[in-house]
Amino acid sequence: MCPKCTWEPDGGDYWQCHCMHVWNTFNTYGKCPACGHVHKTTQCPACSQLSPHADWYLELDSIPVPEGEEKIERKES
């Protein structure tokens, strides 16, 4: 859920990488499947605000991390 406006992802492919690939960033934990770039922030399609990718997850500890990827830690504010 967006930490700024509480919009909830619906499974759509709303995010575009700098390599121009469009996909659902939550299917890959923020990693572009085309070029491998890991996005540390995610822009909300509803409010256009950027937030750390980890902040989108309500239960960060329950998110499965893809094999070979580093677990994203939520920064304390």
All heavy atoms as a GROMACS GRO file, in nm:
protein
  615
    1MET      N    1   0.085  -0.117   0.000
    1MET     CA    2   0.000   0.000   0.000
    1MET      C    3   0.090   0.123   0.000
    1MET      O    4   0.193   0.127   0.065
    1MET     CB    5  -0.090  -0.006   0.124
    1MET     CG    6  -0.141   0.125   0.168
    1MET     SD    7  -0.241   0.130   0.319
    1MET     CE    8  -0.296  -0.032   0.348
    2CYS      N    9   0.050   0.224  -0.077
    2CYS     CA   10   0.129   0.347  -0.083
    2CYS      C   11   0.136   0.411   0.056
    2CYS      O   12   0.033   0.435   0.118
    2CYS     CB   13   0.067   0.445  -0.181
    2CYS     SG   14   0.149   0.607  -0.184
    3PRO      N   15   0.256   0.438   0.104
    3PRO     CA   16   0.270   0.500   0.235
    3PRO      C   17   0.219   0.644   0.241
    3PRO      O   18   0.195   0.698   0.347
    3PRO     CB   19   0.420   0.496   0.263
    3PRO     CG   20   0.482   0.417   0.156
    3PRO     CD   21   0.383   0.400   0.046
    4LYS      N   22   0.199   0.705   0.125
    4LYS     CA   23   0.156   0.845   0.121
    4LYS      C   24   0.004   0.860   0.108
    4LYS      O   25  -0.055   0.943   0.175
    4LYS     CB   26   0.225   0.918   0.005
    4LYS     CG   27   0.377   0.910   0.006
    4LYS     CD   28   0.438   1.008   0.103
    4LYS     CE   29   0.585   0.994   0.124
    4LYS     NZ   30   0.676   1.010   0.017
    5CYS      N   31  -0.058   0.778   0.021
    5CYS     CA   32  -0.202   0.797  -0.004
    5CYS      C   33  -0.285   0.671   0.021
    5CYS      O   34  -0.406   0.674   0.005
    5CYS     CB   35  -0.226   0.847  -0.146
    5CYS     SG   36  -0.208   0.721  -0.275
    6THR      N   37  -0.222   0.561   0.055
    6THR     CA   38  -0.283   0.430   0.083
    6THR      C   39  -0.343   0.361  -0.039
    6THR      O   40  -0.420   0.266  -0.024
    6THR     CB   41  -0.387   0.436   0.198
    6THR    OG1   42  -0.501   0.510   0.155
    6THR    CG2   43  -0.329   0.497   0.324
    7TRP      N   44  -0.308   0.404  -0.161
    7TRP     CA   45  -0.348   0.330  -0.281
    7TRP      C   46  -0.289   0.190  -0.273
    7TRP      O   47  -0.175   0.172  -0.231
    7TRP     CB   48  -0.297   0.402  -0.406
    7TRP     CG   49  -0.328   0.330  -0.534
    7TRP    CD1   50  -0.445   0.335  -0.603
    7TRP    CD2   51  -0.241   0.244  -0.608
    7TRP    NE1   52  -0.436   0.257  -0.716
    7TRP    CE2   53  -0.311   0.199  -0.721
    7TRP    CE3   54  -0.109   0.201  -0.589
    7TRP    CZ2   55  -0.256   0.114  -0.816
    7TRP    CZ3   56  -0.054   0.115  -0.682
    7TRP    CH2   57  -0.127   0.073  -0.795
    8GLU      N   58  -0.367   0.091  -0.314
    8GLU     CA   59  -0.321  -0.048  -0.308
    8GLU      C   60  -0.296  -0.101  -0.449
    8GLU      O   61  -0.384  -0.092  -0.535
    8GLU     CB   62  -0.423  -0.134  -0.236
    8GLU     CG   63  -0.434  -0.097  -0.089
    8GLU     CD   64  -0.517  -0.196  -0.011
    8GLU    OE1   65  -0.518  -0.315  -0.046
    8GLU    OE2   66  -0.580  -0.152   0.085
    9PRO      N   67  -0.179  -0.159  -0.472
    9PRO     CA   68  -0.149  -0.217  -0.602
    9PRO      C   69  -0.252  -0.325  -0.639
    9PRO      O   70  -0.294  -0.403  -0.554
    9PRO     CB   71  -0.010  -0.278  -0.584
    9PRO     CG   72   0.050  -0.202  -0.471
    9PRO     CD   73  -0.066  -0.169  -0.380
   10ASP      N   74  -0.291  -0.325  -0.765
   10ASP     CA   75  -0.393  -0.419  -0.811
   10ASP      C   76  -0.338  -0.523  -0.907
   10ASP      O   77  -0.414  -0.593  -0.974
   10ASP     CB   78  -0.508  -0.343  -0.876
   10ASP     CG   79  -0.463  -0.259  -0.994
   10ASP    OD1   80  -0.348  -0.274  -1.041
   10ASP    OD2   81  -0.544  -0.176  -1.041
   11GLY      N   82  -0.206  -0.533  -0.917
   11GLY     CA   83  -0.144  -0.632  -1.004
   11GLY      C   84  -0.109  -0.580  -1.141
   11GLY      O   85  -0.055  -0.653  -1.223
   12GLY      N   86  -0.139  -0.452  -1.167
   12GLY     CA   87  -0.111  -0.394  -1.299
   12GLY      C   88   0.036  -0.362  -1.318
   12GLY      O   89   0.112  -0.347  -1.224
   13ASP      N   90   0.074  -0.351  -1.445
   13ASP     CA   91   0.211  -0.315  -1.482
   13ASP      C   92   0.220  -0.163  -1.496
   13ASP      O   93   0.205  -0.109  -1.606
   13ASP     CB   94   0.249  -0.382  -1.615
   13ASP     CG   95   0.256  -0.532  -1.605
   13ASP    OD1   96   0.264  -0.585  -1.493
   13ASP    OD2   97   0.253  -0.598  -1.711
   14TYR      N   98   0.243  -0.094  -1.385
   14TYR     CA   99   0.243   0.052  -1.382
   14TYR      C  100   0.382   0.115  -1.378
   14TYR      O  101   0.395   0.235  -1.390
   14TYR     CB  102   0.166   0.104  -1.260
   14TYR     CG  103   0.023   0.058  -1.255
   14TYR    CD1  104  -0.020  -0.033  -1.161
   14TYR    CD2  105  -0.071   0.109  -1.345
   14TYR    CE1  106  -0.152  -0.074  -1.155
   14TYR    CE2  107  -0.203   0.068  -1.341
   14TYR     CZ  108  -0.243  -0.023  -1.246
   14TYR     OH  109  -0.373  -0.064  -1.241
   15TRP      N  110   0.486   0.037  -1.353
   15TRP     CA  111   0.618   0.093  -1.327
   15TRP      C  112   0.711   0.071  -1.445
   15TRP      O  113   0.714  -0.035  -1.505
   15TRP     CB  114   0.675   0.032  -1.199
   15TRP     CG  115   0.592   0.074  -1.083
   15TRP    CD1  116   0.606   0.188  -1.008
   15TRP    CD2  117   0.478   0.007  -1.028
   15TRP    NE1  118   0.509   0.196  -0.912
   15TRP    CE2  119   0.427   0.085  -0.922
   15TRP    CE3  120   0.411  -0.111  -1.060
   15TRP    CZ2  121   0.317   0.049  -0.848
   15TRP    CZ3  122   0.301  -0.146  -0.985
   15TRP    CH2  123   0.255  -0.067  -0.880
   16GLN      N  124   0.788   0.176  -1.477
   16GLN     CA  125   0.880   0.170  -1.590
   16GLN      C  126   1.021   0.196  -1.541
   16GLN      O  127   1.047   0.293  -1.470
   16GLN     CB  128   0.841   0.273  -1.695
   16GLN     CG  129   0.928   0.267  -1.818
   16GLN     CD  130   0.877   0.358  -1.929
   16GLN    OE1  131   0.775   0.424  -1.916
   16GLN    NE2  132   0.949   0.362  -2.039
   17CYS      N  133   1.110   0.110  -1.582
   17CYS     CA  134   1.252   0.123  -1.549
   17CYS      C  135   1.319   0.222  -1.645
   17CYS      O  136   1.264   0.255  -1.750
   17CYS     CB  137   1.317  -0.014  -1.560
   17CYS     SG  138   1.491  -0.019  -1.509
   18HIS      N  139   1.440   0.264  -1.609
   18HIS     CA  140   1.516   0.353  -1.698
   18HIS      C  141   1.549   0.284  -1.831
   18HIS      O  142   1.576   0.350  -1.930
   18HIS     CB  143   1.644   0.402  -1.629
   18HIS     CG  144   1.740   0.294  -1.596
   18HIS    ND1  145   1.734   0.225  -1.476
   18HIS    CD2  146   1.841   0.240  -1.666
   18HIS    CE1  147   1.830   0.135  -1.475
   18HIS    NE2  148   1.895   0.140  -1.588
   19CYS      N  149   1.543   0.149  -1.834
   19CYS     CA  150   1.568   0.075  -1.959
   19CYS      C  151   1.442   0.067  -2.045
   19CYS      O  152   1.443   0.005  -2.151
   19CYS     CB  153   1.622  -0.064  -1.928
   19CYS     SG  154   1.497  -0.181  -1.867
   20MET      N  155   1.332   0.127  -1.997
   20MET     CA  156   1.203   0.136  -2.066
   20MET      C  157   1.114   0.013  -2.049
   20MET      O  158   1.004   0.008  -2.102
   20MET     CB  159   1.220   0.168  -2.216
   20MET     CG  160   1.303   0.293  -2.242
   20MET     SD  161   1.244   0.440  -2.155
   20MET     CE  162   1.101   0.482  -2.249
   21HIS      N  163   1.158  -0.086  -1.974
   21HIS     CA  164   1.075  -0.204  -1.948
   21HIS      C  165   0.963  -0.166  -1.850
   21HIS      O  166   0.988  -0.096  -1.752
   21HIS     CB  167   1.159  -0.318  -1.890
   21HIS     CG  168   1.081  -0.442  -1.864
   21HIS    ND1  169   1.040  -0.524  -1.966
   21HIS    CD2  170   1.034  -0.497  -1.749
   21HIS    CE1  171   0.972  -0.624  -1.915
   21HIS    NE2  172   0.967  -0.611  -1.784
   22VAL      N  173   0.842  -0.211  -1.877
   22VAL     CA  174   0.726  -0.184  -1.792
   22VAL      C  175   0.683  -0.315  -1.727
   22VAL      O  176   0.669  -0.416  -1.795
   22VAL     CB  177   0.610  -0.124  -1.874
   22VAL    CG1  178   0.487  -0.102  -1.787
   22VAL    CG2  179   0.653   0.008  -1.938
   23TRP      N  180   0.663  -0.312  -1.596
   23TRP     CA  181   0.625  -0.434  -1.522
   23TRP      C  182   0.564  -0.397  -1.388
   23TRP      O  183   0.555  -0.281  -1.353
   23TRP     CB  184   0.747  -0.524  -1.504
   23TRP     CG  185   0.834  -0.498  -1.385
   23TRP    CD1  186   0.848  -0.580  -1.276
   23TRP    CD2  187   0.919  -0.387  -1.358
   23TRP    NE1  188   0.936  -0.525  -1.186
   23TRP    CE2  189   0.981  -0.406  -1.235
   23TRP    CE3  190   0.948  -0.270  -1.428
   23TRP    CZ2  191   1.069  -0.315  -1.178
   23TRP    CZ3  192   1.037  -0.178  -1.371
   23TRP    CH2  193   1.095  -0.203  -1.249
   24ASN      N  194   0.519  -0.500  -1.315
   24ASN     CA  195   0.468  -0.480  -1.180
   24ASN      C  196   0.585  -0.497  -1.084
   24ASN      O  197   0.633  -0.609  -1.063
   24ASN     CB  198   0.358  -0.582  -1.149
   24ASN     CG  199   0.302  -0.567  -1.009
   24ASN    OD1  200   0.360  -0.501  -0.923
   24ASN    ND2  201   0.190  -0.630  -0.984
   25THR      N  202   0.632  -0.389  -1.027
   25THR     CA  203   0.751  -0.390  -0.942
   25THR      C  204   0.738  -0.482  -0.821
   25THR      O  205   0.837  -0.532  -0.770
   25THR     CB  206   0.787  -0.246  -0.898
   25THR    OG1  207   0.913  -0.246  -0.834
   25THR    CG2  208   0.681  -0.188  -0.804
   26PHE      N  209   0.616  -0.510  -0.778
   26PHE     CA  210   0.596  -0.594  -0.661
   26PHE      C  211   0.609  -0.743  -0.694
   26PHE      O  212   0.625  -0.825  -0.604
   26PHE     CB  213   0.463  -0.562  -0.594
   26PHE     CG  214   0.460  -0.419  -0.548
   26PHE    CD1  215   0.385  -0.326  -0.617
   26PHE    CD2  216   0.537  -0.378  -0.441
   26PHE    CE1  217   0.386  -0.192  -0.577
   26PHE    CE2  218   0.539  -0.245  -0.401
   26PHE     CZ  219   0.463  -0.153  -0.470
   27ASN      N  220   0.607  -0.778  -0.822
   27ASN     CA  221   0.630  -0.917  -0.861
   27ASN      C  222   0.777  -0.955  -0.848
   27ASN      O  223   0.810  -1.073  -0.843
   27ASN     CB  224   0.586  -0.943  -1.005
   27ASN     CG  225   0.437  -0.945  -1.020
   27ASN    OD1  226   0.363  -0.958  -0.923
   27ASN    ND2  227   0.390  -0.932  -1.142
   28THR      N  228   0.865  -0.855  -0.846
   28THR     CA  229   1.009  -0.882  -0.846
   28THR      C  230   1.082  -0.812  -0.733
   28THR      O  231   1.204  -0.798  -0.738
   28THR     CB  232   1.070  -0.839  -0.980
   28THR    OG1  233   1.047  -0.698  -0.997
   28THR    CG2  234   1.012  -0.916  -1.097
   29TYR      N  235   1.007  -0.764  -0.633
   29TYR     CA  236   1.069  -0.698  -0.518
   29TYR      C  237   1.150  -0.575  -0.559
   29TYR      O  238   1.254  -0.544  -0.505
   29TYR     CB  239   1.154  -0.799  -0.442
   29TYR     CG  240   1.174  -0.770  -0.296
   29TYR    CD1  241   1.066  -0.759  -0.209
   29TYR    CD2  242   1.301  -0.756  -0.244
   29TYR    CE1  243   1.086  -0.734  -0.075
   29TYR    CE2  244   1.321  -0.732  -0.109
   29TYR     CZ  245   1.214  -0.721  -0.025
   29TYR     OH  246   1.231  -0.697   0.108
   30GLY      N  247   1.103  -0.507  -0.665
   30GLY     CA  248   1.167  -0.384  -0.712
   30GLY      C  249   1.277  -0.403  -0.815
   30GLY      O  250   1.336  -0.307  -0.861
   31LYS      N  251   1.303  -0.528  -0.854
   31LYS     CA  252   1.411  -0.555  -0.950
   31LYS      C  253   1.354  -0.564  -1.091
   31LYS      O  254   1.263  -0.643  -1.118
   31LYS     CB  255   1.482  -0.685  -0.916
   31LYS     CG  256   1.597  -0.717  -1.008
   31LYS     CD  257   1.668  -0.844  -0.963
   31LYS     CE  258   1.787  -0.875  -1.051
   31LYS     NZ  259   1.857  -0.994  -1.004
   32CYS      N  260   1.409  -0.483  -1.181
   32CYS     CA  261   1.365  -0.486  -1.320
   32CYS      C  262   1.402  -0.620  -1.382
   32CYS      O  263   1.520  -0.658  -1.382
   32CYS     CB  264   1.429  -0.372  -1.399
   32CYS     SG  265   1.389  -0.377  -1.575
   33PRO      N  266   1.305  -0.693  -1.436
   33PRO     CA  267   1.337  -0.822  -1.496
   33PRO      C  268   1.413  -0.811  -1.628
   33PRO      O  269   1.473  -0.908  -1.674
   33PRO     CB  270   1.200  -0.887  -1.518
   33PRO     CG  271   1.101  -0.778  -1.512
   33PRO     CD  272   1.162  -0.666  -1.432
   34ALA      N  273   1.414  -0.694  -1.688
   34ALA     CA  274   1.482  -0.676  -1.816
   34ALA      C  275   1.631  -0.646  -1.800
   34ALA      O  276   1.714  -0.704  -1.868
   34ALA     CB  277   1.415  -0.566  -1.897
   35CYS      N  278   1.665  -0.554  -1.708
   35CYS     CA  279   1.806  -0.513  -1.696
   35CYS      C  280   1.868  -0.547  -1.561
   35CYS      O  281   1.988  -0.534  -1.544
   35CYS     CB  282   1.821  -0.364  -1.725
   35CYS     SG  283   1.759  -0.255  -1.594
   36GLY      N  284   1.785  -0.585  -1.464
   36GLY     CA  285   1.837  -0.624  -1.333
   36GLY      C  286   1.856  -0.511  -1.234
   36GLY      O  287   1.898  -0.535  -1.121
   37HIS      N  288   1.823  -0.388  -1.272
   37HIS     CA  289   1.837  -0.276  -1.179
   37HIS      C  290   1.737  -0.291  -1.064
   37HIS      O  291   1.620  -0.320  -1.086
   37HIS     CB  292   1.813  -0.143  -1.250
   37HIS     CG  293   1.821  -0.025  -1.160
   37HIS    ND1  294   1.941   0.028  -1.120
   37HIS    CD2  295   1.725   0.049  -1.101
   37HIS    CE1  296   1.918   0.131  -1.039
   37HIS    NE2  297   1.786   0.145  -1.026
   38VAL      N  298   1.784  -0.273  -0.941
   38VAL     CA  299   1.697  -0.281  -0.824
   38VAL      C  300   1.657  -0.139  -0.786
   38VAL      O  301   1.742  -0.056  -0.754
   38VAL     CB  302   1.766  -0.352  -0.706
   38VAL    CG1  303   1.675  -0.352  -0.584
   38VAL    CG2  304   1.804  -0.494  -0.744
   39HIS      N  305   1.528  -0.114  -0.788
   39HIS     CA  306   1.474   0.018  -0.755
   39HIS      C  307   1.452   0.027  -0.605
   39HIS      O  308   1.374  -0.050  -0.549
   39HIS     CB  309   1.344   0.042  -0.832
   39HIS     CG  310   1.366   0.047  -0.980
   39HIS    ND1  311   1.386   0.164  -1.047
   39HIS    CD2  312   1.375  -0.052  -1.072
   39HIS    CE1  313   1.406   0.138  -1.175
   39HIS    NE2  314   1.400   0.009  -1.192
   40LYS      N  315   1.518   0.119  -0.542
   40LYS     CA  316   1.506   0.139  -0.397
   40LYS      C  317   1.383   0.222  -0.361
   40LYS      O  318   1.338   0.220  -0.248
   40LYS     CB  319   1.632   0.205  -0.340
   40LYS     CG  320   1.759   0.126  -0.366
   40LYS     CD  321   1.760  -0.003  -0.289
   40LYS     CE  322   1.891  -0.075  -0.311
   40LYS     NZ  323   1.896  -0.203  -0.246
   41THR      N  324   1.332   0.298  -0.458
   41THR     CA  325   1.210   0.377  -0.435
   41THR      C  326   1.105   0.336  -0.538
   41THR      O  327   1.137   0.284  -0.645
   41THR     CB  328   1.236   0.529  -0.448
   41THR    OG1  329   1.285   0.557  -0.578
   41THR    CG2  330   1.333   0.577  -0.341
   42THR      N  331   0.980   0.361  -0.503
   42THR     CA  332   0.867   0.328  -0.590
   42THR      C  333   0.773   0.448  -0.595
   42THR      O  334   0.738   0.504  -0.492
   42THR     CB  335   0.793   0.204  -0.537
   42THR    OG1  336   0.884   0.094  -0.539
   42THR    CG2  337   0.672   0.170  -0.621
   43GLN      N  338   0.734   0.485  -0.716
   43GLN     CA  339   0.641   0.597  -0.734
   43GLN      C  340   0.499   0.543  -0.740
   43GLN      O  341   0.470   0.446  -0.811
   43GLN     CB  342   0.673   0.674  -0.861
   43GLN     CG  343   0.588   0.797  -0.877
   43GLN     CD  344   0.629   0.879  -0.998
   43GLN    OE1  345   0.691   0.830  -1.091
   43GLN    NE2  346   0.596   1.007  -0.995
   44CYS      N  347   0.411   0.607  -0.669
   44CYS     CA  348   0.270   0.568  -0.666
   44CYS      C  349   0.201   0.617  -0.793
   44CYS      O  350   0.209   0.734  -0.827
   44CYS     CB  351   0.202   0.626  -0.543
   44CYS     SG  352   0.026   0.589  -0.535
   45PRO      N  353   0.129   0.528  -0.864
   45PRO     CA  354   0.055   0.571  -0.982
   45PRO      C  355  -0.064   0.662  -0.948
   45PRO      O  356  -0.110   0.737  -1.033
   45PRO     CB  357   0.004   0.442  -1.045
   45PRO     CG  358   0.064   0.330  -0.971
   45PRO     CD  359   0.125   0.384  -0.846
   46ALA      N  360  -0.111   0.657  -0.826
   46ALA     CA  361  -0.227   0.738  -0.786
   46ALA      C  362  -0.189   0.879  -0.744
   46ALA      O  363  -0.250   0.976  -0.788
   46ALA     CB  364  -0.304   0.669  -0.674
   47CYS      N  365  -0.088   0.892  -0.657
   47CYS     CA  366  -0.053   1.025  -0.605
   47CYS      C  367   0.080   1.079  -0.659
   47CYS      O  368   0.118   1.191  -0.629
   47CYS     CB  369  -0.051   1.024  -0.452
   47CYS     SG  370   0.090   0.936  -0.378
   48SER      N  371   0.152   0.997  -0.734
   48SER     CA  372   0.280   1.034  -0.798
   48SER      C  373   0.395   1.058  -0.700
   48SER      O  374   0.501   1.105  -0.740
   48SER     CB  375   0.265   1.155  -0.889
   48SER     OG  376   0.172   1.127  -0.992
   49GLN      N  377   0.377   1.027  -0.572
   49GLN     CA  378   0.481   1.048  -0.473
   49GLN      C  379   0.576   0.928  -0.470
   49GLN      O  380   0.535   0.814  -0.490
   49GLN     CB  381   0.420   1.068  -0.334
   49GLN     CG  382   0.333   1.191  -0.324
   49GLN     CD  383   0.413   1.319  -0.344
   49GLN    OE1  384   0.514   1.341  -0.278
   49GLN    NE2  385   0.367   1.402  -0.436
   50LEU      N  386   0.704   0.956  -0.442
   50LEU     CA  387   0.805   0.850  -0.427
   50LEU      C  388   0.815   0.810  -0.280
   50LEU      O  389   0.812   0.896  -0.192
   50LEU     CB  390   0.941   0.900  -0.473
   50LEU     CG  391   0.966   0.907  -0.622
   50LEU    CD1  392   1.097   0.978  -0.648
   50LEU    CD2  393   0.967   0.769  -0.684
   51SER      N  394   0.831   0.680  -0.258
   51SER     CA  395   0.854   0.627  -0.123
   51SER      C  396   0.955   0.514  -0.133
   51SER      O  397   0.966   0.449  -0.237
   51SER     CB  398   0.724   0.569  -0.065
   51SER     OG  399   0.625   0.667  -0.053
   52PRO      N  400   1.031   0.489  -0.026
   52PRO     CA  401   1.119   0.372  -0.028
   52PRO      C  402   1.037   0.248  -0.060
   52PRO      O  403   0.925   0.231  -0.009
   52PRO     CB  404   1.174   0.367   0.115
   52PRO     CG  405   1.165   0.509   0.164
   52PRO     CD  406   1.040   0.563   0.100
   53HIS      N  407   1.090   0.162  -0.145
   53HIS     CA  408   1.016   0.043  -0.187
   53HIS      C  409   0.971  -0.040  -0.066
   53HIS      O  410   0.857  -0.087  -0.063
   53HIS     CB  411   1.101  -0.042  -0.282
   53HIS     CG  412   1.026  -0.154  -0.344
   53HIS    ND1  413   0.939  -0.135  -0.450
   53HIS    CD2  414   1.022  -0.285  -0.315
   53HIS    CE1  415   0.885  -0.251  -0.483
   53HIS    NE2  416   0.933  -0.344  -0.403
   54ALA      N  417   1.055  -0.056   0.032
   54ALA     CA  418   1.022  -0.138   0.149
   54ALA      C  419   0.903  -0.083   0.226
   54ALA      O  420   0.829  -0.160   0.289
   54ALA     CB  421   1.143  -0.149   0.242
   55ASP      N  422   0.879   0.046   0.219
   55ASP     CA  423   0.768   0.107   0.294
   55ASP      C  424   0.631   0.071   0.237
   55ASP      O  425   0.530   0.094   0.302
   55ASP     CB  426   0.783   0.259   0.298
   55ASP     CG  427   0.896   0.304   0.390
   55ASP    OD1  428   0.958   0.217   0.455
   55ASP    OD2  429   0.921   0.424   0.396
   56TRP      N  430   0.628   0.014   0.119
   56TRP     CA  431   0.501  -0.028   0.059
   56TRP      C  432   0.447  -0.156   0.122
   56TRP      O  433   0.331  -0.189   0.105
   56TRP     CB  434   0.520  -0.051  -0.091
   56TRP     CG  435   0.522   0.076  -0.170
   56TRP    CD1  436   0.622   0.168  -0.176
   56TRP    CD2  437   0.419   0.125  -0.254
   56TRP    NE1  438   0.589   0.270  -0.260
   56TRP    CE2  439   0.464   0.245  -0.310
   56TRP    CE3  440   0.294   0.077  -0.290
   56TRP    CZ2  441   0.387   0.320  -0.398
   56TRP    CZ3  442   0.218   0.150  -0.379
   56TRP    CH2  443   0.264   0.270  -0.432
   57TYR      N  444   0.531  -0.229   0.191
   57TYR     CA  445   0.491  -0.357   0.247
   57TYR      C  446   0.448  -0.341   0.392
   57TYR      O  447   0.524  -0.292   0.474
   57TYR     CB  448   0.607  -0.457   0.240
   57TYR     CG  449   0.652  -0.485   0.098
   57TYR    CD1  450   0.759  -0.414   0.042
   57TYR    CD2  451   0.588  -0.579   0.021
   57TYR    CE1  452   0.800  -0.439  -0.087
   57TYR    CE2  453   0.628  -0.605  -0.109
   57TYR     CZ  454   0.734  -0.535  -0.163
   57TYR     OH  455   0.775  -0.559  -0.291
   58LEU      N  456   0.327  -0.386   0.424
   58LEU     CA  457   0.277  -0.376   0.561
   58LEU      C  458   0.351  -0.473   0.652
   58LEU      O  459   0.384  -0.441   0.764
   58LEU     CB  460   0.126  -0.405   0.566
   58LEU     CG  461   0.038  -0.305   0.493
   58LEU    CD1  462  -0.107  -0.350   0.497
   58LEU    CD2  463   0.052  -0.167   0.554
   59GLU      N  464   0.373  -0.593   0.604
   59GLU     CA  465   0.441  -0.697   0.680
   59GLU      C  466   0.572  -0.731   0.611
   59GLU      O  467   0.584  -0.833   0.546
   59GLU     CB  468   0.351  -0.822   0.692
   59GLU     CG  469   0.220  -0.796   0.760
   59GLU     CD  470   0.236  -0.762   0.908
   59GLU    OE1  471   0.334  -0.808   0.969
   59GLU    OE2  472   0.152  -0.688   0.960
   60LEU      N  473   0.671  -0.645   0.627
   60LEU     CA  474   0.798  -0.661   0.556
   60LEU      C  475   0.863  -0.795   0.583
   60LEU      O  476   0.920  -0.857   0.494
   60LEU     CB  477   0.893  -0.546   0.594
   60LEU     CG  478   1.020  -0.533   0.511
   60LEU    CD1  479   0.988  -0.513   0.364
   60LEU    CD2  480   1.104  -0.419   0.562
   61ASP      N  481   0.852  -0.848   0.705
   61ASP     CA  482   0.916  -0.974   0.738
   61ASP      C  483   0.852  -1.093   0.666
   61ASP      O  484   0.914  -1.198   0.653
   61ASP     CB  485   0.914  -0.998   0.889
   61ASP     CG  486   1.004  -0.900   0.962
   61ASP    OD1  487   1.100  -0.850   0.901
   61ASP    OD2  488   0.977  -0.874   1.080
   62SER      N  489   0.728  -1.079   0.620
   62SER     CA  490   0.660  -1.190   0.555
   62SER      C  491   0.680  -1.191   0.404
   62SER      O  492   0.634  -1.282   0.336
   62SER     CB  493   0.510  -1.185   0.587
   62SER     OG  494   0.451  -1.073   0.526
   63ILE      N  495   0.750  -1.092   0.348
   63ILE     CA  496   0.770  -1.085   0.204
   63ILE      C  497   0.881  -1.181   0.164
   63ILE      O  498   0.992  -1.173   0.215
   63ILE     CB  499   0.809  -0.941   0.161
   63ILE    CG1  500   0.703  -0.841   0.206
   63ILE    CG2  501   0.832  -0.934   0.011
   63ILE    CD1  502   0.565  -0.866   0.152
   64PRO      N  503   0.853  -1.274   0.072
   64PRO     CA  504   0.959  -1.364   0.027
   64PRO      C  505   1.060  -1.288  -0.058
   64PRO      O  506   1.023  -1.212  -0.147
   64PRO     CB  507   0.885  -1.469  -0.055
   64PRO     CG  508   0.758  -1.402  -0.098
   64PRO     CD  509   0.726  -1.299   0.008
   65VAL      N  510   1.187  -1.307  -0.029
   65VAL     CA  511   1.294  -1.240  -0.104
   65VAL      C  512   1.342  -1.337  -0.212
   65VAL      O  513   1.373  -1.453  -0.181
   65VAL     CB  514   1.410  -1.202  -0.009
   65VAL    CG1  515   1.522  -1.135  -0.087
   65VAL    CG2  516   1.360  -1.111   0.101
   66PRO      N  517   1.346  -1.292  -0.338
   66PRO     CA  518   1.393  -1.381  -0.445
   66PRO      C  519   1.534  -1.433  -0.416
   66PRO      O  520   1.616  -1.362  -0.357
   66PRO     CB  521   1.392  -1.291  -0.568
   66PRO     CG  522   1.296  -1.182  -0.536
   66PRO     CD  523   1.307  -1.162  -0.387
   67GLU      N  524   1.559  -1.555  -0.458
   67GLU     CA  525   1.690  -1.617  -0.435
   67GLU      C  526   1.801  -1.530  -0.492
   67GLU      O  527   1.791  -1.479  -0.603
   67GLU     CB  528   1.694  -1.754  -0.503
   67GLU     CG  529   1.819  -1.831  -0.471
   67GLU     CD  530   1.815  -1.972  -0.528
   67GLU    OE1  531   1.704  -2.029  -0.538
   67GLU    OE2  532   1.922  -2.021  -0.562
   68GLY      N  533   1.904  -1.510  -0.413
   68GLY     CA  534   2.018  -1.429  -0.454
   68GLY      C  535   2.001  -1.280  -0.430
   68GLY      O  536   2.093  -1.203  -0.456
   69GLU      N  537   1.886  -1.238  -0.379
   69GLU     CA  538   1.861  -1.096  -0.354
   69GLU      C  539   1.877  -1.066  -0.206
   69GLU      O  540   1.857  -1.151  -0.120
   69GLU     CB  541   1.721  -1.056  -0.398
   69GLU     CG  542   1.701  -1.066  -0.547
   69GLU     CD  543   1.794  -0.977  -0.626
   69GLU    OE1  544   1.819  -0.863  -0.584
   69GLU    OE2  545   1.842  -1.023  -0.730
   70GLU      N  546   1.914  -0.943  -0.178
   70GLU     CA  547   1.931  -0.895  -0.041
   70GLU      C  548   1.798  -0.845   0.014
   70GLU      O  549   1.722  -0.778  -0.055
   70GLU     CB  550   2.033  -0.782  -0.044
   70GLU     CG  551   2.067  -0.723   0.088
   70GLU     CD  552   2.170  -0.613   0.073
   70GLU    OE1  553   2.266  -0.629  -0.002
   70GLU    OE2  554   2.151  -0.508   0.139
   71LYS      N  555   1.769  -0.879   0.137
   71LYS     CA  556   1.645  -0.834   0.200
   71LYS      C  557   1.651  -0.682   0.219
   71LYS      O  558   1.751  -0.627   0.263
   71LYS     CB  559   1.626  -0.901   0.335
   71LYS     CG  560   1.495  -0.864   0.404
   71LYS     CD  561   1.471  -0.954   0.522
   71LYS     CE  562   1.341  -0.924   0.587
   71LYS     NZ  563   1.225  -0.959   0.508
   72ILE      N  564   1.545  -0.613   0.184
   72ILE     CA  565   1.537  -0.468   0.200
   72ILE      C  566   1.497  -0.440   0.344
   72ILE      O  567   1.402  -0.496   0.395
   72ILE     CB  568   1.434  -0.406   0.104
   72ILE    CG1  569   1.479  -0.428  -0.041
   72ILE    CG2  570   1.416  -0.258   0.134
   72ILE    CD1  571   1.377  -0.381  -0.142
   73GLU      N  572   1.570  -0.355   0.408
   73GLU     CA  573   1.540  -0.315   0.546
   73GLU      C  574   1.466  -0.184   0.545
   73GLU      O  575   1.501  -0.092   0.472
   73GLU     CB  576   1.669  -0.302   0.627
   73GLU     CG  577   1.750  -0.431   0.639
   73GLU     CD  578   1.676  -0.538   0.717
   73GLU    OE1  579   1.599  -0.505   0.808
   73GLU    OE2  580   1.697  -0.656   0.685
   74ARG      N  581   1.364  -0.175   0.625
   74ARG     CA  582   1.288  -0.051   0.639
   74ARG      C  583   1.369   0.046   0.724
   74ARG      O  584   1.418   0.011   0.830
   74ARG     CB  585   1.153  -0.079   0.705
   74ARG     CG  586   1.066   0.043   0.711
   74ARG     CD  587   0.925   0.011   0.751
   74ARG     NE  588   0.864  -0.061   0.638
   74ARG     CZ  589   0.762  -0.144   0.651
   74ARG    NH1  590   0.710  -0.169   0.768
   74ARG    NH2  591   0.712  -0.205   0.547
   75LYS      N  592   1.385   0.168   0.674
   75LYS     CA  593   1.458   0.269   0.750
   75LYS      C  594   1.366   0.331   0.853
   75LYS      O  595   1.252   0.361   0.827
   75LYS     CB  596   1.510   0.377   0.655
   75LYS     CG  597   1.617   0.327   0.562
   75LYS     CD  598   1.678   0.442   0.488
   75LYS     CE  599   1.792   0.411   0.400
   75LYS     NZ  600   1.818   0.286   0.348
   76GLU      N  601   1.417   0.346   0.974
   76GLU     CA  602   1.341   0.411   1.080
   76GLU      C  603   1.343   0.561   1.057
   76GLU      O  604   1.445   0.619   1.027
   76GLU     CB  605   1.401   0.378   1.218
   76GLU     CG  606   1.401   0.229   1.250
   76GLU     CD  607   1.262   0.168   1.254
   76GLU    OE1  608   1.169   0.234   1.302
   76GLU    OE2  609   1.246   0.055   1.207
   77SER      N  610   1.228   0.625   1.072
   77SER     CA  611   1.224   0.771   1.049
   77SER      C  612   1.215   0.846   1.178
   77SER      O  613   1.199   0.798   1.283
   77SER     CB  614   1.109   0.807   0.957
   77SER     OG  615   0.991   0.741   0.992
   0.00000   0.00000   0.00000
